[in-house]
Amino acid sequence: MKVSKVINNNVVSSVDEKGREIIVMGKGVGFQKKPGDIIADSAVEKIFSLPETSSGQFADLVKDMPYEHIQLAEEIIAHAKKCIPQKLNKNIYITLTDHLNYAIERQMQGITIENAFLWEIKKYYHTEYQVGMDALEMVKKKLGIALTEHEAAFLALHFVNAEMDANMSQSISMPGVIRDIIQIIETNLGKAVDENSLSYERLVTHLKFFLQRIIKKETYKETDELFLDSIRSHCRQEYLCACQIREYIREKLGHETSDEELMYLTLHIRRVANPHQEV
């Protein structure tokens, strides 16, 4: 493996056996190196690839960044991949590395930023938030810097963003959107839903993936018109509630909700309305 470009003393770019650009990290891997030099296997700590359009952006980002920050970001992402079942967009290497570096610098300057959606993120994105809390422990262990739980929530949003393959502004709004949808459901039912029930847990999980599909413009492959008609007639109140949610999604996010999505949403509302009754 040869150096294609030296990004800094600890990060270089190279090419794999198929001619694709790769990022090579390691303490001193780029020290006094020039294009064409051989990269010693013993110096390599991590190899990963990025979309062609993102490699230059990553190089500019980490050029003057402390290697410990870059290394920490990579370790956090590797941990996240083990904990989060969904595939993460590779741009997480850029977005999370950038955020983590600034979070550490802010904390060293005594500057803290609050996350307005901390409660919602903890509640609706528990796995991603827990990975964020794990990241805080990794930062404290390696650098001796204690970041706040608000930063764990910000990191969680980066994971959500990478899962959804959406832009960050959309990810930031998702916890609030889920909260609003739950409130619409509770208003229609005239009661609070049981947050300890399996039906509620399934509803929240469904909403997360429902919003992902809407943003990515994905739909169910098949439509069962008879089943749709049956749902409309037998779950009338819940179906009308789902229609209100569709209107909310249209106004809030500017996205349309398909009849198939409406059908499954109706069923989940039915389940939280009657948690002890099979639907």
DRENDO-1510 file (C-alpha; in Angstrom, 1 decimal, always signed):
<recs>
REC; n; res; u; v; w
REC; 1; MET; +0.0; +0.0; +0.0 .
REC; 2; LYS; +1.4; +3.4; -1.1 .
REC; 3; VAL; +0.8; +7.0; -0.1 .
REC; 4; SER; -1.4; +8.9; -2.5 .
REC; 5; LYS; -1.6; +12.1; -0.5 .
REC; 6; VAL; -0.4; +13.1; +3.0 .
REC; 7; ILE; -3.3; +14.7; +4.9 .
REC; 8; ASN; -1.2; +15.2; +8.1 .
REC; 9; ASN; +1.4; +13.3; +10.1 .
REC; 10; ASN; -1.2; +10.7; +11.2 .
REC; 11; VAL; -3.6; +10.5; +8.2 .
REC; 12; VAL; -2.9; +9.7; +4.6 .
REC; 13; SER; -4.9; +8.7; +1.6 .
REC; 14; SER; -4.1; +5.6; -0.5 .
REC; 15; VAL; -5.9; +3.3; -2.9 .
REC; 16; ASP; -7.1; -0.3; -2.4 .
REC; 17; GLU; -6.6; -3.3; -4.7 .
REC; 18; LYS; -9.5; -2.1; -6.8 .
REC; 19; GLY; -8.1; +1.4; -7.3 .
REC; 20; ARG; -10.6; +3.0; -4.9 .
REC; 21; GLU; -9.4; +5.8; -2.6 .
REC; 22; ILE; -9.1; +4.9; +1.1 .
REC; 23; ILE; -8.2; +6.8; +4.2 .
REC; 24; VAL; -5.4; +5.3; +6.3 .
REC; 25; MET; -4.9; +6.4; +9.9 .
REC; 26; GLY; -2.1; +5.6; +12.3 .
REC; 27; LYS; +0.3; +7.5; +14.7 .
REC; 28; GLY; +3.0; +8.9; +12.5 .
REC; 29; VAL; +1.8; +7.1; +9.3 .
REC; 30; GLY; +2.3; +10.3; +7.3 .
REC; 31; PHE; +5.3; +11.7; +9.0 .
REC; 32; GLN; +8.0; +12.7; +6.4 .
REC; 33; LYS; +6.1; +10.8; +3.8 .
REC; 34; LYS; +5.5; +11.8; +0.2 .
REC; 35; PRO; +3.2; +10.4; -2.6 .
REC; 36; GLY; +4.5; +7.0; -3.7 .
REC; 37; ASP; +6.1; +6.0; -0.4 .
REC; 38; ILE; +5.2; +2.6; +1.1 .
REC; 39; ILE; +3.0; +2.6; +4.1 .
REC; 40; ALA; +4.3; +0.2; +6.8 .
REC; 41; ASP; +1.6; -2.3; +8.0 .
REC; 42; SER; +2.8; -1.7; +11.6 .
REC; 43; ALA; +1.9; +2.0; +11.4 .
REC; 44; VAL; -1.7; +1.4; +10.2 .
REC; 45; GLU; -4.4; +1.6; +12.9 .
REC; 46; LYS; -7.5; +2.1; +10.8 .
REC; 47; ILE; -8.5; +2.0; +7.1 .
REC; 48; PHE; -11.9; +3.1; +5.8 .
REC; 49; SER; -13.4; +4.5; +2.6 .
REC; 50; LEU; -15.6; +7.5; +1.9 .
REC; 51; PRO; -17.7; +8.5; -1.0 .
REC; 52; GLU; -15.5; +10.2; -3.7 .
REC; 53; THR; -17.2; +13.6; -3.1 .
REC; 54; SER; -16.5; +13.4; +0.6 .
REC; 55; SER; -12.8; +12.4; +0.7 .
REC; 56; GLY; -11.5; +15.9; +0.1 .
REC; 57; GLN; -13.9; +17.3; +2.7 .
REC; 58; PHE; -12.6; +14.8; +5.3 .
REC; 59; ALA; -9.0; +15.7; +4.4 .
REC; 60; ASP; -9.7; +19.5; +4.9 .
REC; 61; LEU; -11.5; +18.7; +8.2 .
REC; 62; VAL; -8.8; +16.7; +9.9 .
REC; 63; LYS; -5.7; +18.5; +8.4 .
REC; 64; ASP; -5.0; +20.5; +11.6 .
REC; 65; MET; -7.1; +18.5; +14.1 .
REC; 66; PRO; -5.5; +16.7; +17.1 .
REC; 67; TYR; -5.0; +13.1; +16.2 .
REC; 68; GLU; -6.5; +12.0; +19.5 .
REC; 69; HIS; -9.8; +13.6; +18.5 .
REC; 70; ILE; -9.8; +11.9; +15.1 .
REC; 71; GLN; -8.9; +8.6; +16.7 .
REC; 72; LEU; -11.6; +9.0; +19.3 .
REC; 73; ALA; -14.3; +9.8; +16.7 .
REC; 74; GLU; -13.3; +6.6; +14.8 .
REC; 75; GLU; -13.5; +4.5; +17.9 .
REC; 76; ILE; -16.9; +6.0; +18.8 .
REC; 77; ILE; -18.2; +5.2; +15.3 .
REC; 78; ALA; -16.9; +1.7; +15.5 .
REC; 79; HIS; -18.7; +1.2; +18.8 .
REC; 80; ALA; -21.9; +2.7; +17.3 .
REC; 81; LYS; -21.8; +0.2; +14.4 .
REC; 82; LYS; -21.9; -2.6; +17.0 .
REC; 83; CYS; -24.8; -1.2; +18.9 .
REC; 84; ILE; -27.0; +0.3; +16.2 .
REC; 85; PRO; -28.5; -2.3; +13.9 .
REC; 86; GLN; -29.2; +0.1; +11.0 .
REC; 87; LYS; -26.4; +0.8; +8.5 .
REC; 88; LEU; -24.8; +4.2; +9.0 .
REC; 89; ASN; -24.0; +6.5; +6.2 .
REC; 90; LYS; -20.2; +6.8; +5.7 .
REC; 91; ASN; -20.5; +10.6; +6.0 .
REC; 92; ILE; -20.7; +10.0; +9.8 .
REC; 93; TYR; -16.9; +10.0; +9.7 .
REC; 94; ILE; -17.1; +13.7; +8.7 .
REC; 95; THR; -20.1; +15.0; +10.7 .
REC; 96; LEU; -19.3; +13.2; +14.0 .
REC; 97; THR; -15.6; +13.9; +13.8 .
REC; 98; ASP; -16.3; +17.6; +13.2 .
REC; 99; HIS; -18.8; +17.8; +16.0 .
REC; 100; LEU; -16.7; +15.9; +18.5 .
REC; 101; ASN; -13.7; +18.1; +17.9 .
REC; 102; TYR; -15.7; +21.3; +18.5 .
REC; 103; ALA; -17.4; +19.8; +21.5 .
REC; 104; ILE; -14.1; +19.0; +23.1 .
REC; 105; GLU; -12.7; +22.4; +22.3 .
REC; 106; ARG; -15.8; +24.1; +23.7 .
REC; 107; GLN; -15.6; +22.2; +26.9 .
REC; 108; MET; -11.9; +23.1; +27.3 .
REC; 109; GLN; -13.0; +26.7; +27.0 .
REC; 110; GLY; -15.8; +26.3; +29.6 .
REC; 111; ILE; -18.5; +26.7; +27.0 .
REC; 112; THR; -21.6; +24.4; +27.2 .
REC; 113; ILE; -24.5; +24.2; +24.8 .
REC; 114; GLU; -27.9; +22.8; +25.8 .
REC; 115; ASN; -29.9; +20.5; +23.5 .
REC; 116; ALA; -33.5; +21.6; +23.4 .
REC; 117; PHE; -34.6; +18.0; +22.6 .
REC; 118; LEU; -32.6; +16.2; +25.3 .
REC; 119; TRP; -35.7; +14.7; +26.9 .
REC; 120; GLU; -37.2; +13.5; +23.6 .
REC; 121; ILE; -33.9; +12.1; +22.4 .
REC; 122; LYS; -33.5; +10.1; +25.6 .
REC; 123; LYS; -37.0; +8.8; +25.3 .
REC; 124; TYR; -37.5; +8.1; +21.6 .
REC; 125; TYR; -33.9; +7.4; +20.5 .
REC; 126; HIS; -32.7; +5.4; +23.5 .
REC; 127; THR; -30.1; +3.3; +21.7 .
REC; 128; GLU; -28.5; +6.2; +19.9 .
REC; 129; TYR; -28.5; +8.2; +23.2 .
REC; 130; GLN; -26.9; +5.4; +25.1 .
REC; 131; VAL; -24.1; +5.2; +22.4 .
REC; 132; GLY; -23.7; +8.9; +22.9 .
REC; 133; MET; -23.3; +8.4; +26.7 .
REC; 134; ASP; -20.8; +5.6; +26.0 .
REC; 135; ALA; -18.9; +8.1; +23.8 .
REC; 136; LEU; -18.8; +10.5; +26.7 .
REC; 137; GLU; -17.1; +7.8; +28.8 .
REC; 138; MET; -14.6; +7.2; +26.1 .
REC; 139; VAL; -13.8; +10.9; +25.9 .
REC; 140; LYS; -13.4; +11.1; +29.7 .
REC; 141; LYS; -11.2; +8.0; +29.8 .
REC; 142; LYS; -8.9; +9.1; +27.0 .
REC; 143; LEU; -8.7; +12.8; +27.4 .
REC; 144; GLY; -9.9; +13.4; +31.0 .
REC; 145; ILE; -12.6; +15.8; +29.7 .
REC; 146; ALA; -16.2; +15.4; +31.0 .
REC; 147; LEU; -18.8; +16.4; +28.4 .
REC; 148; THR; -22.4; +16.9; +29.4 .
REC; 149; GLU; -25.3; +14.7; +28.6 .
REC; 150; HIS; -26.5; +17.4; +26.2 .
REC; 151; GLU; -23.5; +16.4; +24.0 .
REC; 152; ALA; -24.6; +12.8; +24.3 .
REC; 153; ALA; -27.9; +13.9; +22.8 .
REC; 154; PHE; -26.1; +15.8; +20.0 .
REC; 155; LEU; -24.0; +12.8; +19.2 .
REC; 156; ALA; -27.1; +10.7; +19.1 .
REC; 157; LEU; -28.6; +12.9; +16.5 .
REC; 158; HIS; -25.6; +12.4; +14.3 .
REC; 159; PHE; -26.2; +8.6; +14.5 .
REC; 160; VAL; -29.9; +9.2; +13.7 .
REC; 161; ASN; -28.9; +11.3; +10.8 .
REC; 162; ALA; -26.6; +8.6; +9.5 .
REC; 163; GLU; -29.3; +6.0; +9.9 .
REC; 164; MET; -31.8; +8.1; +8.0 .
REC; 165; ASP; -29.4; +9.3; +5.3 .
REC; 166; ALA; -31.0; +12.7; +5.8 .
REC; 167; ASN; -29.6; +16.1; +6.5 .
REC; 168; MET; -29.0; +17.2; +10.0 .
REC; 169; SER; -31.9; +19.7; +10.2 .
REC; 170; GLN; -34.3; +16.9; +9.5 .
REC; 171; SER; -32.8; +14.7; +12.2 .
REC; 172; ILE; -32.9; +17.4; +14.7 .
REC; 173; SER; -36.6; +17.8; +14.2 .
REC; 174; MET; -37.5; +14.1; +14.4 .
REC; 175; PRO; -37.7; +13.8; +18.2 .
REC; 176; GLY; -40.1; +16.7; +18.3 .
REC; 177; VAL; -42.1; +15.2; +15.5 .
REC; 178; ILE; -42.5; +11.9; +17.3 .
REC; 179; ARG; -43.5; +13.8; +20.5 .
REC; 180; ASP; -46.2; +15.7; +18.5 .
REC; 181; ILE; -47.5; +12.6; +16.9 .
REC; 182; ILE; -47.9; +10.9; +20.3 .
REC; 183; GLN; -49.8; +14.0; +21.5 .
REC; 184; ILE; -52.1; +13.8; +18.5 .
REC; 185; ILE; -52.8; +10.2; +19.3 .
REC; 186; GLU; -53.5; +10.9; +23.0 .
REC; 187; THR; -55.8; +13.8; +22.2 .
REC; 188; ASN; -57.8; +11.6; +19.8 .
REC; 189; LEU; -58.0; +8.7; +22.3 .
REC; 190; GLY; -58.9; +11.1; +25.1 .
REC; 191; LYS; -56.3; +9.5; +27.4 .
REC; 192; ALA; -52.5; +9.1; +27.9 .
REC; 193; VAL; -51.0; +6.0; +26.3 .
REC; 194; ASP; -49.3; +3.5; +28.6 .
REC; 195; GLU; -45.6; +4.1; +28.1 .
REC; 196; ASN; -44.7; +0.9; +29.8 .
REC; 197; SER; -46.7; -1.3; +27.4 .
REC; 198; LEU; -45.2; -3.3; +24.5 .
REC; 199; SER; -47.8; -1.6; +22.2 .
REC; 200; TYR; -46.3; +1.8; +23.0 .
REC; 201; GLU; -42.7; +0.5; +22.4 .
REC; 202; ARG; -43.8; -0.9; +19.1 .
REC; 203; LEU; -45.5; +2.4; +18.2 .
REC; 204; VAL; -42.4; +4.5; +18.9 .
REC; 205; THR; -40.2; +2.0; +16.9 .
REC; 206; HIS; -42.7; +2.1; +14.0 .
REC; 207; LEU; -42.8; +6.0; +14.0 .
REC; 208; LYS; -39.0; +6.1; +13.8 .
REC; 209; PHE; -38.9; +3.9; +10.7 .
REC; 210; PHE; -42.1; +5.5; +9.3 .
REC; 211; LEU; -40.4; +8.9; +9.4 .
REC; 212; GLN; -37.2; +7.5; +7.8 .
REC; 213; ARG; -39.2; +6.0; +5.0 .
REC; 214; ILE; -41.1; +9.2; +4.3 .
REC; 215; ILE; -37.9; +11.3; +4.2 .
REC; 216; LYS; -36.2; +8.7; +2.0 .
REC; 217; LYS; -39.3; +8.5; -0.2 .
REC; 218; GLU; -39.5; +4.7; +0.3 .
REC; 219; THR; -42.9; +2.9; +0.2 .
REC; 220; TYR; -44.2; -0.6; +0.8 .
REC; 221; LYS; -44.0; -2.7; -2.4 .
REC; 222; GLU; -47.5; -4.1; -2.3 .
REC; 223; THR; -50.9; -2.7; -1.6 .
REC; 224; ASP; -53.8; -4.8; -0.3 .
REC; 225; GLU; -56.9; -2.8; -1.2 .
REC; 226; LEU; -59.3; -5.2; +0.6 .
REC; 227; PHE; -57.2; -4.9; +3.8 .
REC; 228; LEU; -57.1; -1.1; +3.5 .
REC; 229; ASP; -60.9; -1.0; +3.2 .
REC; 230; SER; -61.3; -3.3; +6.2 .
REC; 231; ILE; -59.0; -1.1; +8.3 .
REC; 232; ARG; -61.0; +2.0; +7.3 .
REC; 233; SER; -64.3; +0.5; +8.3 .
REC; 234; HIS; -63.3; -1.5; +11.5 .
REC; 235; CYS; -60.9; +1.0; +13.0 .
REC; 236; ARG; -62.7; +4.2; +12.0 .
REC; 237; GLN; -61.6; +6.4; +15.0 .
REC; 238; GLU; -57.9; +5.3; +14.7 .
REC; 239; TYR; -57.9; +5.7; +10.9 .
REC; 240; LEU; -59.2; +9.3; +11.3 .
REC; 241; CYS; -56.4; +9.9; +13.9 .
REC; 242; ALA; -53.9; +8.6; +11.3 .
REC; 243; CYS; -55.3; +11.0; +8.8 .
REC; 244; GLN; -54.7; +13.8; +11.2 .
REC; 245; ILE; -51.1; +12.6; +11.5 .
REC; 246; ARG; -50.8; +12.6; +7.7 .
REC; 247; GLU; -51.9; +16.2; +7.6 .
REC; 248; TYR; -49.4; +17.1; +10.3 .
REC; 249; ILE; -46.6; +15.4; +8.4 .
REC; 250; ARG; -47.6; +17.3; +5.2 .
REC; 251; GLU; -47.6; +20.6; +7.0 .
REC; 252; LYS; -44.5; +20.0; +9.2 .
REC; 253; LEU; -42.2; +18.1; +6.9 .
REC; 254; GLY; -43.7; +18.7; +3.4 .
REC; 255; HIS; -43.9; +15.0; +2.8 .
REC; 256; GLU; -46.9; +12.9; +1.7 .
REC; 257; THR; -47.9; +9.7; +3.6 .
REC; 258; SER; -49.0; +6.8; +1.4 .
REC; 259; ASP; -52.2; +4.8; +2.0 .
REC; 260; GLU; -50.1; +1.8; +3.0 .
REC; 261; GLU; -48.3; +3.8; +5.7 .
REC; 262; LEU; -51.6; +5.1; +6.9 .
REC; 263; MET; -52.9; +1.6; +7.2 .
REC; 264; TYR; -50.0; +0.4; +9.4 .
REC; 265; LEU; -50.1; +3.6; +11.4 .
REC; 266; THR; -53.8; +3.0; +12.1 .
REC; 267; LEU; -53.0; -0.5; +13.4 .
REC; 268; HIS; -50.4; +0.7; +15.8 .
REC; 269; ILE; -52.8; +3.4; +17.1 .
REC; 270; ARG; -55.4; +0.7; +17.6 .
REC; 271; ARG; -52.9; -1.4; +19.6 .
REC; 272; VAL; -52.0; +1.5; +22.0 .
REC; 273; ALA; -55.7; +2.3; +22.4 .
REC; 274; ASN; -56.4; -1.3; +23.3 .
REC; 275; PRO; -53.0; -2.7; +24.7 .
REC; 276; HIS; -54.6; -5.9; +26.0 .
REC; 277; GLN; -56.5; -6.7; +22.8 .
REC; 278; GLU; -55.0; -8.4; +19.8 .
REC; 279; VAL; -55.6; -6.5; +16.5 .
</recs>
